[in-house]
């Protein structure tokens, strides 16, 4: 998945700790998978990823314009994606609007400030 690699490469460029980078990669993969499985069940649609680097944290926002993150009646029960994302992030916010889709805001904090140490 391209999004996973791009976000991971940015986190590496910001010199975030390797464990945090892996958490970011996995959380972004799960968030994008949720969009594909839930927001656009019968068709393709846009997925937007915004990255907000700040001192000692990185926030990644995954948004869709579809149905959003709702239970899928064709799935085989509750998935583990959202609990996994919640466990990997330091803060998780989910907004849902039936006419605008969902927005998942994932914040990852770090004890080091990465490239900001030299600033």
ABEGO torsion letter per residue (X at the ends): XAAAAAAAAAAAAAGBBAAAAAAAAAAAAAAAAAAAAAABAABBBBBBBBBBBBBGBBBBBBBBABAEBBBBAABAEBBAAAAAAAAABABBBBBBBAAAEBBBBBBBBBABAEAAAAX
